[in-house]
Amino acid sequence: MDQLHAGRHALITGGGTGIGLAIAQLLAGQGAQVTITGRRLDVLTDAAGTHPNLHPLAMDVADEASVVQGTAEAIAARGPVTICVANAGIAEGKSMAKMDLAFWRKMMAINLDGAYLTMRECLPGMLAAGWGRGLFVSSIAGLKGLKGAPAYTASKHGMIGLMRGLSEEYMGAGLTFNALCPGYTETDIVTRNTESIAARAGIDTDKARAIMVQTNRHKRLVRVDEVAAAASWLCGPGSDSINGQTIEIAGGQM
């Protein structure tokens, strides 16, 4: 495979499954050394076995000390991180009436605080290199309201706000920051949400899955390789002028 990213060190949170793993495998296949992080070391170790350029690292993005220590370990082992993909997150729906502060804070701690901490710790290496790519895996919920999930919607909007602020702050420094905004994607999260929607709405899982499929404009689930391809493009040659953008991957205009 074309060695587009040879010599780069990429760090991807939530890199053991789903979209994160798909991005990690593609970048690894294109020559990057890729640190994949998550809370479950066994899952990460299994994922790392799929390519020699994948390196597992247990790290909890909701824990500042864990992010600081984990990122430092990755840098010590493989050099400065110049591609940072803030992908780790949770997707749970709960209406405002049923949501408590603990649920809200958990959503923000993982989805938004985690993205901030990860990017903060990787940023010095990008600045020192004079080149860097910061990617935030947001969602279509970062661009519009998602019924029944105000906390999730707010966290994903927050990621886009953070991305846009960084793109302005480091304009002209050789760094770009962009957000991927997938629609419903064929991952374990969709499987769990199918069961959750079915239980809440009193419908079978086929009907619950159809609700998500119909939300995507092309009436099918997005494949993880489609999201990974967009990530690779944003990190590759010719991407320098793509900065501060939200890339919708949902089969049509949202």
URCOR-V725084 format. One record per pair of residues at least 12 apart in sequence whose C-alpha atoms are under 7 Angstrom apart, sorted by sequence separation. I is the first residue (numbers start at 0). J is the second residue. D is the distance in whole Angstrom. If there is no record, write none. Layout:
I,J,D / I,J,D
This chain:
11,23,7 / 43,55,5 / 140,152,5 / 141,155,4 / 142,156,7 / 162,176,6 / 193,207,5 / 140,155,6 / 141,156,4 / 162,177,6 / 193,208,5 / 40,56,7 / 162,178,7 / 40,57,5 / 89,106,7 / 138,155,6 / 35,53,7 / 39,57,6 / 137,155,5 / 141,159,7 / 33,52,6 / 34,53,6 / 35,54,6 / 36,55,6 / 37,56,7 / 38,57,5 / 159,178,6 / 15,35,6 / 32,52,5 / 33,53,5 / 34,54,5 / 35,55,5 / 36,56,5 / 37,57,5 / 38,58,5 / 14,35,5 / 15,36,7 / 31,52,7 / 32,53,6 / 33,54,6 / 34,55,6 / 35,56,6 / 36,57,6 / 37,58,5 / 38,59,5 / 88,109,6 / 89,110,7 / 137,158,7 / 4,26,7 / 9,31,7 / 13,35,7 / 14,36,6 / 15,37,7 / 34,56,7 / 36,58,6 / 37,59,6 / 88,110,5 / 226,248,7 / 8,31,6 / 9,32,6 / 10,33,6 / 11,34,6 / 12,35,6 / 13,36,6 / 14,37,7 / 87,110,7 / 135,158,7 / 5,29,7 / 6,30,7 / 7,31,5 / 8,32,5 / 9,33,5 / 10,34,5 / 11,35,5 / 12,36,5 / 13,37,5 / 4,29,5 / 5,30,4 / 6,31,6 / 7,32,6 / 8,33,6 / 9,34,6 / 10,35,6 / 11,36,6 / 12,37,6 / 27,52,5 / 3,29,5 / 4,30,5 / 5,31,5 / 27,53,6 / 2,29,4 / 3,30,7 / 4,31,5 / 15,42,6 / 0,28,6 / 1,29,6 / 2,30,5 / 15,43,5 / 183,211,6 / 221,249,7 / 0,29,6 / 85,114,5 / 183,212,7 / 15,46,6 / 85,117,7 / 183,215,7 / 182,215,6 / 216,249,6 / 217,250,5 / 215,249,5 / 216,250,5 / 217,251,7 / 83,118,7 / 185,220,6 / 215,250,6 / 216,251,5 / 184,220,5 / 185,221,6 / 183,220,6 / 184,221,4 / 185,222,6 / 83,121,7 / 183,221,6 / 184,222,6 / 185,223,7 / 34,73,7 / 182,221,7 / 184,223,7 / 80,121,6 / 137,178,6 / 138,179,7 / 139,180,5 / 131,173,6 / 132,174,6 / 133,175,6 / 134,176,6 / 135,177,6 / 136,178,6 / 137,179,6 / 138,180,4 / 139,181,6 / 81,124,6 / 111,154,6 / 129,172,6 / 130,173,5 / 131,174,4 / 132,175,5 / 133,176,5 / 134,177,5 / 135,178,5 / 136,179,5 / 137,180,5 / 138,181,5 / 139,182,5 / 80,124,6 / 81,125,5 / 106,150,7 / 110,154,6 / 129,173,5 / 130,174,5 / 131,175,6 / 132,176,6 / 133,177,6 / 134,178,6 / 135,179,6 / 136,180,6 / 138,182,6 / 79,124,5 / 80,125,7 / 106,151,7 / 111,157,7 / 61,108,5 / 103,150,6 / 107,154,6 / 111,158,6 / 61,109,5 / 106,154,7 / 60,109,6 / 81,130,7 / 82,131,6 / 83,132,6 / 84,133,6 / 85,134,6 / 86,135,6 / 66,116,7 / 70,120,7 / 81,131,5 / 82,132,5 / 83,133,5 / 84,134,5 / 85,135,5 / 86,136,5 / 61,112,7 / 66,117,6 / 81,132,6 / 82,133,6 / 83,134,6 / 84,135,6 / 85,136,6 / 61,113,5 / 60,113,4 / 63,116,7 / 67,120,6 / 94,147,5 / 93,147,6 / 94,148,6 / 95,149,7 / 92,147,6 / 93,148,5 / 94,149,7 / 92,148,4 / 91,151,7 / 90,151,6 / 175,239,7 / 177,242,6 / 180,245,6 / 176,242,6 / 177,243,5 / 178,244,6 / 179,245,6 / 180,246,6 / 181,247,6 / 182,248,6 / 19,86,6 / 175,242,5 / 176,243,6 / 177,244,5 / 178,245,5 / 179,246,5 / 180,247,5 / 181,248,4 / 182,249,4 / 177,245,6 / 178,246,6 / 179,247,6 / 180,248,6 / 181,249,6 / 8,77,7 / 8,78,7 / 10,80,6 / 8,79,7 / 9,80,6 / 8,80,5 / 9,81,6 / 10,82,6 / 11,83,6 / 12,84,6 / 8,81,6 / 9,82,4 / 10,83,5 / 11,84,5 / 12,85,6 / 13,86,6 / 7,81,6 / 8,82,6 / 9,83,6 / 10,84,6 / 11,85,6 / 12,86,5 / 13,87,4 / 11,86,7 / 12,87,5 / 166,242,6 / 166,243,5 / 163,243,5 / 162,243,6 / 90,188,7 / 132,234,6 / 139,247,7 / 17,186,5 / 17,187,7 / 21,223,6 / 25,227,7 / 21,224,6 / 18,223,5 / 22,227,4 / 26,231,7 / 17,223,7 / 21,227,6 / 18,226,7 / 22,230,7 / 18,227,7 / 3,235,6
